[in-house]
Amino acid sequence: MRGNWLLRRVFLCNSHAIMDATIVFYDIPSQHPGVTWSPNPAKTRYALDFKGLAYRTEYVEYPDIEGVVKALGGAPTEKKPDGRPHYTLPMIHDLTTGAVVTDSFNIAVYLDKTYPAKPLLPSGDFALVAALQAALQPVIISLVPFGIPASQRLLNAASSGYYRARLEGMFGTTMEALFPAPGSDRDRAEWAKVKDAWGAVDAWLVAANARYFGGAERNYADLYVAAYVFWVKTVLAEEKWRDFATWHGGRWAHLLSTVEREADGAPQ
């Protein structure tokens, strides 16, 4: 993880913790105060920035997420292996309407319905985004061998132990056995799979002669993809990001820089 990148994320988080914020946004902390890292909350953070909505960030450690979400009346987003409800972040609490919304996709739909100015999806057809999310599963899965252990190393002690225990319980083995050792043949083979997966997505845009998933302009689909590029840049080793940033004519690095400039409030 890069120092300048960390400092900029601290600035961004602090810049949105303003007194007149009407939306509380719940994110997962790291060992670096005020520094965000998780791709799922990033989708919502980018959506709030895109629409220019005032918000403040509250950080919740992994073991506390269920209690915090349930206390606010938030809905579970999936089921645990034993069938019990599973509570996750991101979540927003809109202090103006009283609404508590979980899941980044549901939050995006809520924001467009409640704050229609500068829509995340001008067509209003979020079914297209749902289809894109399904189509992007190979890309997300390809990143797991790298993003999961790198994320675990970034967490505070309380979250790190919880995160490790949950994953190792799901897969029945240690995290070290699950994921490739840096520099190994397996590491190189898995990284090649990442490039192939992102290459397939690049081919969609090339075929459409489009820079963004929305055509000439960004929309929520672009923010969704940028959140995973952000994950790569934030948690993976420097050499992995340097390589990734060159892929497909630098398309993904450009997408992230465009979205992040908007988060900074800079002209596009």
N, C-alpha and C positions, 0 to 999 in steps of 0.2 A: 504494500500500500504506500502511496506517495504522500510525502509531507505536505506539499502545496495543495494537493487535492483534498487532504483532510482539513486543512485550514479553511479552504473555500467552503466545504460542507458545513463547518462550524458557523461561518459567517452567514450562510444561507438560512440555517435553522434559526439562528438568533435574530436575523432580520425579519422573520415571520412571527416571532413571539411578541406581537405587538398588543398594546393594551386594549385596542378597540376591536380585536379579532372576534368574530361572531361564530367561528367554527373551531372546534378542538379536534385536532388530528392526532391519532394514536399510532406511534411508531415503536420500533424495537431498538434499544440502545446498543452501543458498542463500548469497548474499553476506553474510547476517546470521547469525553463529554461533548454532547451536542452533535456528534458525528453519526450520520445515518449510513446504512449499508445494504439493507434488504430490498430485493427487487419488487416484492409485492407492495409494501407501503410506498415505494418510489412511484408506482403507477398513480396512486392517489395524490401524492405530493405534486407530481407533474401536472395532474388534472387541475388541482387547485391553483397552481401557478399559471397555467394556461388560461384559466378563466379570470385570473386577477382577483381572486377572493382572499379576503383577510383571514388568516388562521394562526393558531399557535399550536406548537407541537408538545405532546405529552409522551414521555418514553415509559414503556412497560417491559419489564423483564419477562422472559418466556414463562417461568412458573406462575407468574401473576396474571397472565393474559386472560385465562378463563374467568377468574374472579372479577376482574375489572370489567370485562365485556358483559358478564351476567348481571353485575351490579347496576349497569346502565341500561339494561334491557336489550342489549344487542343480540342478534341471532347467531347461532352456530353456522359455520360455513361448510362443514363437511362432517363425516362420521369417522370415529376412531375404528381400528380393526375389530374391536369387540362390539361395535354398533352404537356406542355412546356418542353423544354430540361432541364435536371438536370445535373449539373457539379459536379464532385466529385474528391477526391484524393484517391489513389496516382496518381502522374503524374511524368514523367521524361522529361527532356530536354537534349538531347544528343548534346553537343556543338561541337562534331566532325562531326556528320552527319547533324545536324540541326533538327533532328526529335523531335517532341513533341508527347508523347504517354501517353494516359490515360487508366485506368482500369488495375488492377494487372495482369489479365490473358493476356491481349494484350501486356503488358510490358514484360512479361515472353517470349512470342512468339518472340517479337522484339529482345530481348537480345540474344536469341539463334540464330536467323538468322544473327544478326549483329556481334555478338561475339561468334562464335561457340565453342571456347575452353571451356572445362568443361561444357557440355550441361546440362541444367536444366532437360531436358527429352531426354536421349540418343536415344530412339526409334524415337524421332521426332513426336510422335503421341499425340499431345495435345488434340485430341478429347477424349482420355481416361481421361485426367484431367477435361475436361468440364463435362464428365459424372460423375466423382467423385464429382465435385462441386454440381451437382444436387442431388446426393445421400446424400450429407452431409447437405442438408437443414434442416432436423429435428434436427441435432446437433446444428446448428447455431441458429435456432429458440428457442431451449430449453434454450439457454444462455441469450436470450433477457431480460427476467424479472430481471436478475441480472446485466448483463453487461451494459445495457442502463442507468439505474439510477446511477450506480457507475461511469460510464464514464462522465455523465453530471456533477457530483459533482467535477470531476477532472479538468474541463475546466476553462479557463479564463472567465471573466465576459462577454465579447462580444460574445464568442462562446457558453457559457452556456445558455444565454437567447435565442439565435437563435435556439439552439438544442432543448431546452424545447418547444419553441413555435411551431417548426415544428412538433414534435412528438404529442403534444397535439392537434394541428390542424388536424393531420391525424386521430387520434383516437377519437376526440371529448370529451376528459375528461382530468383530471389532471394526471401528472406523478405519483403522490402519489396513485391515485386510480388504475392506470394501473398495478403497480408492488407490489409484496408482501412485507409486513413489515418484517424486519429482526426478526427471532425467532418465527414468527407466524406459525400456522398450514399450511397456504397457502405457506409460505416460504419453509417449509419442504417438502410439496408435490411437489412443482415446482422443488426443488433441486433433488428429487428422479427421476423426469423426465429427468433431465440433465444426471444423472448417467446411466439411462436406454438407452438414446440416444447414449452416448459414448460407452456403452457396446455393442451395435449393431455394431459399427465400430470396436471395439476390436475383435469381433467375426469374422469379415472378415479376419483380419490378422492372427488370430488363425487358421482359416480354411486353409489359404494358408501357414501356418508355416513360416510366414515372420515377420521380425522385422520392416521393412519399407514398404511403399506402392510400392516402386520400387523393392522390393525383398531384395537382399543382400545389396544394396546401397540406399542412399537417392536420391530423385529427387524433382521436383517442388511440387508434391503432398504432400510430407512430410512437405515441407516448408509452404504450404497452411494450413495444419492441425496445425502445430506448431504455426502459427500466432494466432489461436484461443486459444491455450493453453497459449500463452503469454498474451492474453487479460485477461484470468481468473487470472493468477498470478499477473498481474500488477494492475488491477482495483478492484478486489473483496476483501472482507474482509479476513484477515489472516486465520481465521478458515475454510473458504470455500476452500482456496487454499490448506491448510494442508490436508483436506479431499480428495479433487480432486487428489492431488499428490500421494495418496495411491491406487487409483483405477487401476484395471486390471494389478496388479503386478508392478505398478509404470510406466507403459508404456508411459503415456503422459508426465510425468515429465522428464523421460529419453529422450524422443524425443526433448523436448524443450532444455534441457541442452546440447544435442549434437549439435543442430542447433546454440545455443548461443555460444558454444565454437568455432564453425567455424567463427561466427561473430567477436569473440575476436582474431581470428588468431591463436588459440591454436591447437596443433596436435590432430587429431581425433583418 
